[in-house]
Amino acid sequence: MAVVRLSRTAVALFLSIALGLTLYLPLGPAVGGTGAAADPSGDPRSLQAKQVLADVQALLDGLTPQPSADPLEDGRSLTLALRDLRVLKEALPAAEQTEAEQILMRPGQPGDDYITQPLPLVRCAAVICVHYTERGNHAPRGSDGDPATTPSYIRKVRRTLQHVNDKYVAAGYRRPKADGGRGGQTDKVDVYIGDIGNEGLYGYCTSDDPNNPRQTGDYSVWAYCTLDDDYAAGEFPTNTPLENMRVTAAHEYFHAVQFGYDAYEDGWILESTATWAEDELFDKVNDNRNYLADSPLSAPRKSLDRFGGLYHYGAWIWWRYLTEEFQHETGGLPDLVLDVWRKLDGTPGAPNLYSTRGLARVLVQRETRLKREFALFSAANRHPASAYSEGGSRAYRPAAPAASVAVGPGARNPDAIDVRRNHLSSATVRFTPRETDQDDWRLRLALDLPRPARGSAAVVLLFKQGGGVRTEVVDLDATGAARTSVPFSTGAVRRVEVVLVNASTRFDCWKRTPFSCQGEPLDDDRRLTVDARAFRR
């Protein structure tokens, strides 16, 4: 398992959820005002801002922020706490605004908490500028103190970042938003190099864009990024230094691209698509496989769209499933994820949908439905070796079934099995044939689920003796009931698995939750029942 280090991108999201914040700016208090007007003793927004500042400071000091009410939210990443701090900064008292401004300043500026010395040297490519120093502990590998030469590491970073940018642009993504002359160069993406690995950071992207979405109706911002100066094995024990630099560059630069669409989008989709993208660009590194240990593959009872812990990274497997199902590509990258981000686009005149709603629209355009694809995804995760192009890896380990029983003649038939599941999650019930030796044995399944309008679905998997899996999507009636039967002789069938699915995407939005649209799910804790009987025709 990789050592998971913080990235500024995700700490921000963790804090916004753990502290009960909302970044839904059109409905929230205006972003603006002065520090002198803030009243920490009575203004909830000011209290939230103070807590965000305190927790960011704790993270930078190597401490753990105050625990969330939910133990799954552990704040493992930092690109998204800084986003929240930037939004809430004006609600702080004047003295604490100064502290926040120091945290939010560009690396190498006086007072910066991350890279504490100037970065006077810069090397640019077509759209990228890399800022660095050749002196002190922030000097990268290959530094010789001569500003006329370029360290080999800087050349590799510049080349990698330009390659990453070119791949995303060739695939149809817009390049990150221009920042004018910030960073000293005109409209180039600035990337700062320093020793951040000793602070537990792989890298981050953030913004100093003054754009206020409430005033402009534009949810996009420009971004600048920071990467470590060497990715030394002592600080990053998995993969090689070059591999770590490459996948971090691809992941964080995708955040810069995302920010050009909607920097305030749901956290789970920001992180899951960035983790997917890093593997698309650098497929042989496979660092993203480490997150499968906490993912819809290994933990299907968790909601797909939950932001918390490491699960939102593991949700990259959802995008792998979809892009292997819908394979059309542009510039070497599958179109589906780009099409989703075009639906999430929060620039003026764009759709500005939230995560699951935008995805649902894209799937309708592909003549399918989110409910159907999520049900088939949940079923595919029961046999990843045959369902995914790389599913033979040991990292692709399916979860244990929620229940497993042997079924045979007469008294060996079990009682009905009930499970409860929240939205965008599933449960698998396994039935193994026993004493059903003749070929005419079958398994009758009676399902009782909530109404399909609430997101209910079911898939039956028949695992054959000798290999192979047969998949059957169950046709539920309007009440959520269904009956079906499948072969069940021991000579032909190893087992039957029934995947019970709650694929609801109904929310009461903007309730400060860690789910889609920060919404309160309307179909959680739903009961799903299956009753199995062995019989002979």
C-alpha positions, 0 to 999 in steps of 0.5 A: 500500500502506498504511503498516502501523503497530503495534497492541498487539493483534497484537504480543502474538500475534507475541511469543507465537509468536516466542518459543515461548510458549504461552497454553494456560493449562489445560496450562501452568504456573499463572499467579500466584506472586510475583516473588521466587519467579522464577528467571530463570537456570533457569526457562523461563517466567521467561526467556520473560517477560523476553524478552517484556518486552524485545521489547515495550520495543524495539517501543515505542522504535521498534526491531525485536524480536529476529528470530523463527526464521521470517522471516514473523513480523515483529510488525506489531501490538501488542493481543496482546504485551500480553496475553502480557506480562500473563499472564507478568508474575508470572514476572518478577523484582520489578524487572522486574515493575514495568517490566511494570506500567508498560507495562500500566497504563492510559493517562494514569496516572503512568509510562505509556509511551504517553500520558505526561500525565494525561487528566482529561476524559471524555465518555460515551455509553451504553456508551462513555467517551472520556478525553482532555486539552485540553493538551499534545501529546496534546490532540485536534483542536479543543481550546480549553483549556476543559473545559466544551466538547467538541472536535469530534474527541472528539465524532466518536470518541464517536459512532463508537464508540457506532455501532460498539458498537450495530452489533455488539450489533444483530448479536447479539454480546455487548457487551464485558465490564464492568470494574466501576468501572475508568476512573472510570465504572461498567461502560462501555468506556473509550477513551483518546485520545492522540498514539500515531501518532508511536510507529507505532501506529494503536490498541490494546485490552488488559486489566487484568482480574485474571481467571486462567483456570486458576482460574476456567475463564473465558477472557474478560476486559474491555478498554479501548482507545486511539486516536490523537488526530488520525490526521494525514496526516503519520503516517498517509499513506493514507486521510483522518484520519476514515476511519483513525479509523473503521476503527481504532475498528471493528477494535480494538473488535471485539477488545474484543468478542472478548475477551468471548468468549475473549481467548486464542484463536488469533491468526489468527482474532482478527486476520482477523475483526477486519479483516473486521469493520472493512470490514463497518462502513465498507465504503467505506474499503477499508483492508483491501484493502491486506492482499490483497498477502499473503493467501490470494488472492495467496499460496495456498501459505501456510497459512490459519491461520498467524499471522505477518507481515501474512498473518493480516490478509490472511486476512480474504478467507476470511471475505468468501468465506464470508459472501458464500456464506452471506449470512443477516444479523442487524442488517446483519452476516452471522451466520456469523462470530458463529456461529463466535465462539459456538463459540470462546466460552471463558466457563464452560459455553460450547463453548470450541473452537479456531479451525478446529474451531469453524469446522468445526462451524459449516459442518457446521450449514450442511450443508457441510464446511470441506474443501469450502468451502476448496477452493471458496474456493481456486478462487474466488481464481483468478477474483476479479472474478467470485467476489467482489462487490468483486473487480473492484478491482485489489487483488484480484489472483490469484497466478500458477499454480504451473505453466503448460504448453501441451497439444496433440496427441502429444508436446505432452502434458507430464509429470505435475506434482508440487507439495507443499503444507502444510495449508490451502493450495493450488496451481494448475496451468494447462493452455492448449490448443494445436493443438486446433482441432476441437470434439471435443478434450478434456483428460484429467486424472489426479490422485494426491493423499493420501487425502481423510481427510487433507484432499485436494481438487481443483477443475477450472476451465474458462475459456471463450472469450468469458468465464465460468468452469465449476467442477467439484469432483473426486470423489476415491476413498478413496486420493486418486485421480481421473480426469476430462475436460473440453472442450479445443478452442481455439475454446471454451476459453481455459485449464483450471486444476486447483486442488490443495488440502490442506485438512487441519485435523488437529493435535497441539495445544499445541505452541507453533506459529503455527497453530490450537490452537498445534498441530503440523500432521499433514498438511504437505508432502503431494505432489499430482500431476496428469497431463494428456493431450489427446485426441479423442473 
